[in-house]
Amino acid sequence: MSAVAVDPTSSANENPANTAVVVAEDFRARLQLRGLLLMHHVQLAGEAETIRKGLDLVRATRPTHLLIELTTDDSACFGLISEAHAAVPTVKVILIRPAAQGYSPPTDLTSRPDILLREPYSNLEFAQAVYSSGFEPANTRSAD
């Protein structure tokens, strides 16, 4: 699968200011993240399965958030994070890692994720990661 940019006008999202690019090698991981973003009223700007395609999407769509779930070594993820911050300085990065996998934050602050989310995570933990890293929930109540 190649990188996929999503047409922002095609979403029923109530708060289009909240956008995300998902970079995950595994199709099931992308599908799960897509569903969680939708549930939390965050518009998917695009998804990719490789670092290079993900960075291209970040540059093209300028999302508010970047979610990364890759099995590659940390240094490759840190490179993506650094380049994403250079392209879109305001992008907030959520790095998803298995709880059993070690993690050593890089010394370069531009290479650090804003949030480290450990798998397995609950819907509540995902929401806390999303909202604590700068998302604002969309207004989901209709005016009465």
N, C-alpha and C positions, 0 to 999 in steps of 0.2 A: 504494500500500500504506500502511496506517496503522500506528501503533505496535503492536507485538505484545508482550504480556507472556507469559512462559512459566511454566507451572505448575511450581514447584520440586519438587513431589512426583512429577512424571512422569519425572524424569531418573534414569538409572542411575549418576549421578555418585557417586563414593566420598567426595568431600570437599565437601559442600554449602556450606561456609564460603567457597569460592571462587566468586564470581558476577561476571558482567559484563553490562553493557548496551553494545550496539553501535549507533553512530549513523553511518550511511553512506547516501549518496543512491543509490548504484549497487547494484542487486540482486546482481550478481556479487561485489562487495566484501563485502556482508553474508554471502553464502553462503560465501565463502572464510574470513572471520573466524569464522563459526559452526563450520566444520569444524576450523579450527586450535584454537579454544577446546575443542572436544570432544576433539581429539587430546591436548590437554594437561590434560584432566580438570578443566576449568573450566565450571561450569554457566552457561548463557545465561539471564540473568534477563529479557531482552527486547531487542528491536531496533526501530529507527526510522529513517526516511529524512530527517527534518527535525530541526532543533535544538530546536524547541518540543516536539515529541513525545518526543524523546530526554530532555529535561529532565523532562518528566512521568513518564517511566519511571524515571529516577534517583530522583525523589521517592517514587514508589510502591514501588519494589523495594529501594532502599538497597543497591546493589551494592558489592562491594569494589573493582571496577574499571569504568572507562568507556573504551571504545575509540572513537575518532573518526576517520573517514575521509571528509572532506567537501571539495568543490571550492570552497566559498565562501571569501571572504577570511579572513585570519587573525583579524581583529577579531571576526568573528561566532563563530569557534571559541573565541576567548579569552573572549567573553561566556558561552558555554555552560560552559566550564571554571570560570569564576568562580562562576556560579550553581550548578553541580554541587557545588563545594566548600562553598558556603554551605548547601546542602541536606543534604549528607553530607560533613562535614569530613574523614572518613577515606578518602574515595574516591580511588583512584589513577588518574591519567589517562594514557592512551597516545594520543598524536596521531600519526597516520600521514600522511605527506606524500611526494609524489614527490621523488626526489633532485634533480631539475632545478629544483624550485620553491624560491624563496628563503624564508628563515625568519628573522624578527627576534623574539626573545622579548619579551614585554610587560614593562614595568617593574613592574607590579603582580604580586607573587608569587602571589596567589590565582588569577591568570589563566594561569599557566604550567602546561604539562603536566608530569607527572613524568618521562615518557619521550617522546622524539621518535624515531619509527621511520621510516626512509627507505625508500621503494619504489625499486626492487624489493628485497624482503628475503627471506632464506632462512628455512626452518623453524627453524633454530638461532637466527637473529637474533630471530625472533618469540618463541621460548622464553626467550631471554635477557631480552628486554624484559618479558615477562610475569613471570618469576620475580624479576628484579631490582627490579621495582616492587611487590613485596610478596606475590605469590602464593606459596603453599606447594604443592608438588606433592602430588597425592593418592597414597596408598599403592596402587600398582597390582599389587603381588605378593600372591598368595594365601598364606595361612598354610599351611605344609606340616606 
